[in-house]
Amino acid sequence: MGESKREQSLPRKGGGFTVAASPFNAVKFDLAIILFVGVLLLIVHGSLSANSLVQLAVLFLYGVGAMLWLLMRTRKIVKQLESEQSLTEGGDE
């Protein structure tokens, strides 16, 4: 109770909330970029073509391409984690 209000409001080093690094951080970054580019594409897709079918096709192809990219990246990381885990488990015996 000896601390003043000013001392109580100062941040303290060593304590706090931390988040462990994730092997999926690269996928999260890719997703952020894909969403950003997707929003930009959604904004400008009207000026790409006057044909609404072409506009729909562009958005559809972008969505499918983004989905496949994220699936490939995620599968690659999962396979890498599984192989590391199997090496770790195999080395303990």
Secondary structure, 3 states (H helix, E strand, C coil): CCCCHHHHHCCCCCCCCCCCCCCCHHHHHHHHHHHHHHHHHHHHHHHHCCCHHHHHHHHHHHHHHHHHHHHHHHHHHHHHHHHHHHHHHHHCC
